[in-house]
Amino acid sequence: MVNSISRRLFAGVAGGAVVPLLTPAWSFSNRPEPAKALRVIAYNIYGGNGWPKERPLARQAVEKKQMAARLAQALELYSPDIICFSESPSETITRNIAKRLGLHHVRFPSGGSWPGTLLSRFEIARAQNVPLGFQRPPKLFTRHWGRAELLMPDKTTLVVHSAHLYPTADPTNRLAEIRAMVKSMKADLQAGKPMLLIGDLNHGPDTDEYKLWMDAGWIDTFASVGVGEGPTIKADIPKWRIDYVLAAGKIAKQVVESRPLFEGGFRLNIQDPQSFALSDHLPQLAVFDLSK
């Protein structure tokens, strides 16, 4: 259903283990920082449990209530202006992360057990959960979808959608979610408003779901400026690209960098059986040059 990472990046070693031969091209960036940058991260944080959550050190970090600090420290290295979490832990933890990073916070309740969270350096003027204009159908948006309007320094408004779509190989519910979202977004898209769609969309770039976004006028930031295949899951040997920062309106033309963060605490060291990553997903970073 989704693209696999290039086999050139990996090779077998003694004992059947698999390790990277070289640091993948998409795991670092040598681009100069834009003078007026907007840095955005999509991150499914696996409930703040660490991954694999069964490992003793992961359990210990959760039991000692260290995960907020660990997540905040790892994310702070990238100076994020906007972060969207999927599979959020308790609101106490996400507010703790927001406080450590100096970001505003809004929570998007889930139709199930997977709430979303938006953290923003900019004032959140308005936020809506599942903005359909009518009650959420029971089978749709069981993960999360929320819309927020951020007040930018130049007094304009940036519309941000945070989303985590339905999983499983059967795309039926996911397609229904996307069609409902696109219908809700239609007026903003037609007006050319600057917009971001950030999250775990649970589909690859070679699917009918992806085509719906592109047909609606969204731009995939990784497809625009990324290098390689850009898989975002899992954090040991990533094979599938399902986490996205999509853009529409003027901001779509301002993207200068987009890549999964296969590095630091986000990456599982497969040669260390004691290690754990902060999630089974990798964060997807996108950088926009707002001076362009």
C-alpha positions as CSV (number, residue, x, y, z in Angstrom):
1,M,0.0,0.0,0.0
2,V,2.9,2.3,0.6
3,N,6.3,2.8,-0.8
4,S,9.3,1.0,0.8
5,I,12.6,2.5,1.6
6,S,15.3,2.0,-0.9
7,R,17.0,-1.4,-0.5
8,R,20.3,0.4,-1.2
9,L,20.3,1.9,2.3
10,F,20.4,-1.4,4.1
11,A,22.3,-4.7,4.0
12,G,22.4,-7.8,6.1
13,V,25.2,-8.4,8.6
14,A,26.4,-11.5,10.5
15,G,23.6,-13.1,12.5
16,G,20.9,-11.8,10.2
17,A,20.7,-8.3,11.8
18,V,19.9,-5.4,9.5
19,V,21.7,-2.1,9.9
20,P,22.1,1.0,7.7
21,L,25.2,1.0,5.6
22,L,25.3,4.8,5.4
23,T,23.4,7.6,7.0
24,P,20.4,8.1,4.7
25,A,20.3,11.3,2.7
26,W,17.0,12.3,4.2
27,S,18.2,12.1,7.8
28,F,20.1,15.4,7.9
29,S,20.1,18.8,6.2
30,N,22.8,21.1,5.1
31,R,20.5,23.8,3.9
32,P,21.0,27.3,5.4
33,E,18.3,28.4,7.8
34,P,15.9,30.9,6.2
35,A,16.0,34.4,7.6
36,K,12.3,34.1,8.4
37,A,11.6,30.5,9.0
38,L,8.4,28.6,10.1
39,R,9.3,25.2,11.5
40,V,6.5,22.6,11.6
41,I,6.5,19.1,13.0
42,A,4.0,16.2,12.6
43,Y,4.6,13.5,15.2
44,N,2.6,10.5,16.3
45,I,4.0,10.1,19.8
46,Y,2.5,6.6,20.6
47,G,0.7,7.8,23.8
48,G,4.0,9.0,25.3
49,N,5.0,5.4,26.1
50,G,8.3,5.1,24.3
51,W,8.9,2.3,21.7
52,P,9.1,-0.6,22.2
53,K,7.1,0.2,25.3
54,E,7.9,-3.2,26.8
55,R,11.5,-2.4,27.3
56,P,12.6,-1.8,30.9
57,L,14.0,1.7,30.3
58,A,10.9,2.8,28.4
59,R,8.7,1.5,31.3
60,Q,11.0,3.3,33.7
61,A,10.8,6.6,31.9
62,V,7.0,6.4,31.9
63,E,6.8,5.3,35.6
64,K,9.1,8.1,36.7
65,K,7.1,10.6,34.6
66,Q,10.1,11.5,32.5
67,M,8.5,11.4,29.0
68,A,7.4,15.0,28.9
69,A,10.9,16.2,29.5
70,R,12.4,13.7,27.1
71,L,10.0,14.6,24.3
72,A,10.4,18.3,24.9
73,Q,14.2,18.1,24.9
74,A,14.3,16.1,21.7
75,L,11.9,18.5,19.9
76,E,13.5,21.6,21.2
77,L,16.6,20.9,19.1
78,Y,14.6,21.7,16.0
79,S,13.1,25.0,17.3
80,P,9.6,24.1,16.3
81,D,6.9,26.8,15.8
82,I,4.1,24.4,15.3
83,I,3.8,20.8,16.5
84,C,0.8,18.4,15.9
85,F,0.8,15.3,18.0
86,S,-1.2,12.2,17.1
87,E,-2.0,9.6,19.8
88,S,-1.5,12.1,22.6
89,P,-0.9,11.0,26.2
90,S,-2.8,12.8,29.0
91,E,-3.4,16.5,28.7
92,T,-1.2,16.9,31.8
93,I,1.8,15.6,29.8
94,T,1.1,17.5,26.6
95,R,0.6,20.8,28.6
96,N,3.9,20.0,30.3
97,I,5.6,19.7,27.0
98,A,4.0,22.9,25.8
99,K,5.2,24.8,28.9
100,R,8.8,23.5,28.5
101,L,8.8,24.6,24.8
102,G,7.0,27.9,25.5
103,L,4.1,27.0,23.1
104,H,0.4,27.5,23.2
105,H,-1.7,24.4,23.6
106,V,-5.0,23.1,22.3
107,R,-6.3,19.5,22.6
108,F,-8.5,17.8,20.0
109,P,-10.6,15.0,21.7
110,S,-10.7,11.7,19.9
111,G,-13.8,9.7,18.8
112,G,-11.9,6.8,20.4
113,S,-8.7,6.7,22.5
114,W,-6.3,8.7,20.3
115,P,-6.6,12.5,21.0
116,G,-4.7,15.1,19.0
117,T,-2.7,18.1,20.3
118,L,-1.7,21.3,18.6
119,L,1.2,23.3,20.0
120,S,1.9,26.7,18.6
121,R,4.3,29.6,19.1
122,F,1.6,31.8,17.8
123,E,-1.7,32.7,19.5
124,I,-4.5,30.2,18.8
125,A,-7.4,32.5,17.9
126,R,-9.9,29.8,17.3
127,A,-10.0,26.0,17.5
128,Q,-12.7,23.5,16.4
129,N,-12.8,19.8,16.9
130,V,-14.1,17.8,13.9
131,P,-15.4,20.9,12.1
132,L,-18.0,19.2,10.0
133,G,-20.8,21.5,10.9
134,F,-22.8,18.6,12.2
135,Q,-22.3,15.8,14.7
136,R,-19.4,13.4,14.0
137,P,-20.7,10.1,12.5
138,P,-19.7,7.2,14.8
139,K,-17.5,5.5,12.3
140,L,-15.6,8.5,11.2
141,F,-12.7,10.4,12.9
142,T,-12.2,7.8,15.6
143,R,-8.6,9.1,15.9
144,H,-8.7,12.9,15.7
145,W,-9.2,15.9,13.4
146,G,-9.1,19.5,14.5
147,R,-8.9,22.9,12.9
148,A,-7.2,26.0,14.4
149,E,-6.6,29.5,13.3
150,L,-3.2,30.9,14.3
151,L,-2.4,34.7,14.4
152,M,0.9,35.2,12.7
153,P,3.3,38.0,13.4
154,D,2.3,39.9,10.2
155,K,-1.3,39.9,11.4
156,T,-2.4,37.3,8.9
157,T,-4.2,34.0,9.9
158,L,-2.7,30.6,9.2
159,V,-5.2,27.8,9.2
160,V,-3.9,24.5,10.6
161,H,-5.6,21.1,10.4
162,S,-4.3,18.4,12.7
163,A,-5.3,14.9,11.8
164,H,-4.9,11.3,12.5
165,L,-6.9,9.2,10.0
166,Y,-8.4,5.7,10.3
167,P,-5.8,2.9,10.1
168,T,-6.0,-0.6,8.5
169,A,-5.4,-1.8,4.9
170,D,-9.1,-1.3,4.0
171,P,-9.3,2.3,2.9
172,T,-13.1,2.7,3.1
173,N,-13.3,4.7,6.4
174,R,-10.2,6.7,5.6
175,L,-11.5,7.7,2.2
176,A,-14.8,8.7,3.8
177,E,-12.9,10.8,6.3
178,I,-10.9,12.6,3.6
179,R,-13.9,13.3,1.5
180,A,-15.7,14.9,4.5
181,M,-12.6,16.9,5.4
182,V,-12.1,18.2,1.8
183,K,-15.7,19.2,1.7
184,S,-15.3,21.1,5.0
185,M,-12.0,22.7,3.7
186,K,-13.4,23.7,0.3
187,A,-14.2,27.3,1.0
188,D,-10.8,28.0,2.5
189,L,-9.0,26.2,-0.3
190,Q,-10.9,28.1,-3.0
191,A,-10.2,31.4,-1.2
192,G,-6.5,30.6,-1.3
193,K,-6.0,30.9,2.4
194,P,-2.6,29.8,3.7
195,M,-3.2,26.4,5.3
196,L,-1.3,23.4,6.7
197,L,-2.5,19.8,7.2
198,I,-0.3,18.0,9.6
199,G,-0.4,14.5,11.0
200,D,-0.5,10.7,10.7
201,L,-2.7,10.2,7.6
202,N,-2.2,6.4,7.6
203,H,-1.8,6.1,3.9
204,G,1.1,6.2,1.5
205,P,1.7,8.5,-1.5
206,D,0.7,5.8,-4.0
207,T,-3.0,5.5,-2.9
208,D,-6.4,6.8,-3.7
209,E,-6.4,8.7,-0.4
210,Y,-3.3,10.7,-1.4
211,K,-4.8,11.5,-4.8
212,L,-7.9,13.0,-3.1
213,W,-5.7,15.5,-1.2
214,M,-3.7,16.4,-4.4
215,D,-6.9,16.8,-6.4
216,A,-8.3,19.1,-3.7
217,G,-5.3,21.4,-4.1
218,W,-3.0,20.4,-1.3
219,I,0.8,20.2,-1.8
220,D,2.9,17.4,-0.3
221,T,5.9,19.3,1.2
222,F,8.1,16.2,1.1
223,A,7.2,15.5,-2.6
224,S,8.1,19.1,-3.3
225,V,11.5,19.4,-1.7
226,G,12.3,16.1,0.1
227,V,15.1,13.7,-0.8
228,G,14.7,9.9,-1.2
229,E,11.5,8.1,-0.2
230,G,11.1,9.6,3.2
231,P,9.6,6.8,5.3
232,T,8.3,7.7,8.7
233,I,7.6,4.4,10.4
234,K,8.9,2.4,12.2
235,A,11.6,4.1,14.1
236,D,14.0,1.1,13.8
237,I,14.0,0.4,10.1
238,P,11.5,2.9,8.5
239,K,9.7,1.5,5.5
240,W,6.5,3.5,5.0
241,R,5.7,7.1,4.5
242,I,2.4,7.9,6.3
243,D,3.1,11.1,8.2
244,Y,2.8,14.4,6.4
245,V,2.9,18.1,6.4
246,L,0.7,19.2,3.5
247,A,0.3,22.9,2.5
248,A,-2.1,25.0,0.5
249,G,-2.2,28.7,-0.6
250,K,0.8,31.0,-0.6
251,I,2.7,28.9,2.1
252,A,2.8,25.9,-0.2
253,K,5.3,27.9,-2.4
254,Q,7.4,28.8,0.6
255,V,8.5,25.3,1.7
256,V,12.3,24.9,1.6
257,E,12.8,21.7,3.6
258,S,10.8,18.6,4.4
259,R,12.2,15.4,6.0
260,P,11.6,12.7,8.5
261,L,13.8,13.0,11.6
262,F,15.6,9.6,11.6
263,E,18.0,10.8,14.3
264,G,18.6,11.3,18.0
265,G,16.0,10.1,20.4
266,F,13.5,9.6,17.7
267,R,15.5,6.7,16.2
268,L,15.8,3.3,17.7
269,N,19.3,1.9,18.0
270,I,18.7,-1.7,16.7
271,Q,22.2,-2.7,17.9
272,D,21.3,-1.9,21.5
273,P,18.6,-4.2,23.0
274,Q,18.2,-1.9,26.0
275,S,17.4,1.2,23.9
276,F,14.0,2.7,23.1
277,A,12.8,5.4,20.8
278,L,10.4,8.1,21.8
279,S,7.8,6.6,19.5
280,D,7.3,4.0,16.8
281,H,6.9,6.9,14.3
282,L,9.5,9.4,13.2
283,P,8.6,13.1,13.3
284,Q,8.1,14.8,9.9
285,L,9.7,18.2,9.8
286,A,8.8,20.9,7.3
287,V,10.5,24.4,7.1
288,F,8.9,27.3,5.3
289,D,10.7,30.5,4.3
290,L,8.1,33.2,5.1
291,S,10.3,35.9,3.5
292,K,9.8,34.5,0.0
